[in-house]
């Protein structure tokens, strides 16, 4: 919206900065951060008054004594969705197709997460996995339809790009093939962030690294010279996704202000599904879907730990009559908490150490993911 201010640069030359993606990306991040700090305390207090918080201790980790987290507001993702959306609308070029796709994906999955959080609070049972999966599949179809009807975007959208390779592995996957490929990308990213959301500041800190990585990749994809030099697909208008990622990063940092240990608010499914879906949409729109496995390495590890734990438990129960576990608890961050307890250490004090070390891993994965642009 503020992009058009550059047209007044004849009257005041510094206003030409509003044309530049780099300036608007920084401003979007700053705007989202400030909005989070302004509205965060009010939203947290309103959710506390309405009792939109954890109503009981999570039975899956009852041995860790999490009673101090009961009552903490758990729809903090609303703050992320509001701040990031408002900042993006203010600073992106109006009508940009890529941003419209990413922003609607972000908001739609945030809405699904909000409904799930609300039902958990009101009736102690959220949406069933099947319903959430159907909603995500439906949105994947909507997103695919939007890409298919855009003649300029569709030829690139159906290409399968592989890290470290400059040419597409599959030049055209077709409508059905593209859906089969995009569905697990969107579902996997959003649900993996959801699984990682288990410690104060853990999920948002890791997603901030992923958002920063895709900010850089979106900027490169939308810059013809850089894209040609690095031999990555040039996406006309894709640079505006850097502004969206900047808004997401700023909102994430603002949320972390309140979510760091001890957390005053949790993001809930409202935030985790929205952020995961938003980053996945950016990856899809710049043809860097598989790099998401590297950039989101922490989320992949967390999701893999749950799959391995469940699969091994079912297999050993069927074969030996009693289920066995690989980890003390899954997702993996809870395994380290139980390990700390077994060693006689304070779980509450150890929580922050686990979180920071996961952040470090997330930063390393993000840097490696960005480096794949050069190694081709």
N, C-alpha and C positions, 0 to 999 in steps of 0.2 A: 504493500500500500504506500509506504514512504518512498518507494523507488522513484516515483514520478517527481519528487522534489528536485531531482537533478535537472529538470527542464528549466528551472529558475537559475541555473548556474551563470547565465548571461548577466544577471543582476548581482550575483554574489558567487564568485568562481569556486570557493571551497565546496559548494553544494554538488559539484560534479562527482564527489566521492560516493554519492548515493547510487551511482551507476555500478560501482565495483563490488563484485561478489565478496572479496576479502573484507571490505569495510562492513558490508551488511551482515556477513557471518559473525564477525566480532560483536556487532551491535545486537544481533539476535540473541547471541549467547548472554550478553550483558543484560538485555531486557528480560529474558526468561529468568535469569538469576535474581534480579531485583524484584520481579513479580513474585517469585517464590518466597523471598524474605519478607515481603510486605503482607502477602495473604496467608502465608504459612501459619503463623500463630492464631489468626482468626479461624482458619479452617480446622486446625487441630482442636481448638476450644469448642467449636460447634459440634464436631464429631464426638467429643468427650461428653458434651451435654446430651446429645442424642443417643449416646451409648453405642456408637458405631465403632466398637472395638472388640478385641479378643474377649470372648465371654467365658472361656474356660482354658485350662492348661492343655496343650497339645499332648494327647495320650501317647503319641509316637516317641516323644522325648521326655516322658514323665520322670524318668530316672535322673534327669539333669536339673530338676527343681527350677522350673520356669515360671513359678507363680508370680514373680515380680513383673512379668510381661502381660499378665492378664489385665484387661481393661485398657490397654494401649490402643489408641485409634488405629484402624487397619484399612482405611480407604484413602491413604495418603497419595495414592496414584492419581487422585483427582487433581492434586496440586501440580503434578508433573504434566498431566494432560492439558490442564488449563494454561499453565505458564508457557509450555512449548508451543501450543497451538496459537496463542495470542501473539507470541513473539514472531512465529513463522509468518502469520498473516500480515503482520506489520512490515516485515523486512524482505519477503520474497517478491519477485516480479509477479504481479497479479495474472492469474490465468495460466501459470506454468503447468503443463500437463504432468510432469514427473512429480512435482511437489503436491499437486492435487491427489495423485494416486497414493503417495506416501502418507500424506496427512489424513486422508479418509481411512486408510488402513489402520493407522495409529489410533484414530478416534473410535473406529468401529470395534476393534479388539479391546480397547479400553472400556467401551460400553458393555461388552460381554463380561469382562472382568468385574465391572461394577455390579452387574446383576448377580454374578456369582457371589461376590462379597456380601451383598445385601441379603441374599437368601441364606447365607451361612449365619448371619447375625440374627435374622428374624425367625428362621425355622431350624437352625442348627444343621442345615444340609444345603449345600450349594447346587449348582447345575451338575448334572451327571456328566461324566467324561464323554459319553456318546453325544449329548446335546452340544457340548462345547466343540467337539470334533466336527459335527455337522455344520455348526455356525462358521467354523474356520474354513471348511470345505466350500461352503456357499460363498464366502467372501473371496476365496481363491478364484472361484469361477467368475465373480464380478470383476475382479482385477484383471483376470485373463481376457475377459470380454472387452474391457477398456483398452488393453494393449492391442488386441486383435483388430479393433475398429479404427485404430490410429495407424494409418498407412505408413507414416514416417517411422514409427517406433517398432511396429510388429516385426519387420525383417531381423532386427537385432535382438528383440525380446525372445525369439525362438532359437537363438544360437546357444550352444552349450560351450561356455568358456571354462578352461581348466587352468589352475595356477601353474606358472612357469612355462606355459605354452602360449605363443603369440596368436596363433590361428585357432578358430573354434574347432573343437573336437567333432561336433555335429553342427553343420551349417544351418539346418532347419529341422527342428524336432516335430513341427506340425502342431496343430491345436491340441490334440489329445496328449501327445508326448510332452508338450510344454506344461500342461496341467499336472500330469503325473510327476513332473520334475519340480514344479513350483509348490505343490501342496506340502510335501514334507519340509521344504525350506521354511515356509511360513509357519506351519504347525510346530516344527522342531525348534525354531528360534524362540517363539513365544512361550512354549512350554518349558524349554530349557532354562530360560530366565526365571520362570515361575518356580522351578525346582531349586534354583540357587538362592531364592529369597527365603533364607532361614536364620540368618544372623544379622545383627544390627549393622547396617551399612554395606553388607556383603554384595547383594545383587546390584545396587545402584552404583557402587564403586566400580564394579566390573563392567557394567553397561556403559559407564562414562568413557572407559578406555575404548570400547567397541565403537561408540558414537564418534569419538575423536578420530579413530582409524578410518571410518567410512566418510567422515568429513573430508579428510585428505584425499581419499580415493574418488569421491564425487567431484571434488574440485578438478582433479586431473582429468577425469572422464569428460568434463564439460569444457575443457580447455584444449582446443584443437592442436596447438603446438606441443603441449605436454603429452597429450594422448598419442600423437604420432611418434614422438621421440621414445616414449616408453612402450609403444606398440600394444596399447590397450584400446578397446572399442571407444570411439568418440561418440558421445551421446549429446546431441544438440539440445541445449537447455538443461542438461544434467547437472551443470555447475550449481544451479539453484538448490539442488539437494544438499549442498554444503551448508547453505543457510539454514535449511531444516535441521540438519545434524547439529549445527551450532546452537540452535534453539533447544534441541533435545539435550545437548551437553550442559547448557546453562541451567535448564530446569533440573537436570540430574544433580548438578553441584548444589543448587539451592535446596533440593530435597535432602541431600546428604547432610546439610547444615542441621536438620532436625532429626535425621535418621541415624546419625552416628551414635555410638555406644555412650551412655544408655539411651536408646531410641525413645523419642517422644511420639513417633508415629511410624507405622509400617505402610509399605506401598500396597500390599495386598495384590490380588489378581488384577485389580484395576490398573495398577502400574506395570506389573510384570508382563501381562499379555500385551499391553499397549506398546511398551518399549521394545519388547522382542519382535512384535509385528512391525513396528516402525523401522527398525534397523533391517529386518529381513526385506521389507519393501524397497528400501534404498539399495540393498544388495541386488535385488532382482532388476531394478530399473537401470543400474549401471553395469549389468552383466558380470557381476562379481559374487555370484551366489556361493560357489564352492570355497571362496576365500573366507567366507563366514565361519567355516569349520576351524580355520586357523585363528582368525581374529577372536572368535568366541570360544577359544580353547578351554577356558574354565567352565563354561556352560556345557560343552561337550563332555568333559570329564565328569561333571556333576550328574548329567543325564545318564551317562554310561554306567556310573556307579549304581544308579537305581535299577537300570535294566539288568545288569549283572547280578545284583543282589536278588532281585525277584526271580530271574531265570534259574539261578543256582538253587534257590530255596525250593522252587517247584520241582526241579529235577531230583534233588536229593530226597525230598519228601515222597516222591513217587517211587524212587528206587530203594530207599532205606527205611521208609515209613516215618521218618522224622526230618523236617527241613533243617538245613544247615546254612550258615551265612558266611559270606566272604568278608564283609565289613561288620564292625560292631553295630553300625547303623548307617542307613543311607537316606539322603544324599551324603556325599563324602565329608562335607564340613561337620556333620553330626558325628561321624566316625572319630574325627580328631577330638571332638568334645568329650566323647565317652572314653577315649584313650587318656585324655588329661585327667579325667575323674579316676580312672583305674590307677593312675600314677600318684594319686593323692593330691593333685593340684586343684586350685580353685577354677572351676569351669567358667565362672563369670569373668575372672581376670584373664583367662586363657582365650576367651571369645574374641577379644580385640586383636590378639596376636594372630589367630587363625584368619580373621578378616583381612588384616593388612598383608599377610603373606599371599592370600588369594589375589589381592589387588596387584601385588608385584607380578604374579604370574600373568594376570590379565594384561598388564602393560607390556610385558615381554611378548605375549601372543599377538597383541595389537601391532607392535613394531614389526614383528616377523610378517604379519599379514600385509602391511603396507610395503614391506621390502619385496614381496612377490611381484609388485608392479615393475620392478627393475630387473628381476632375475627371470628373463624370458629368452 
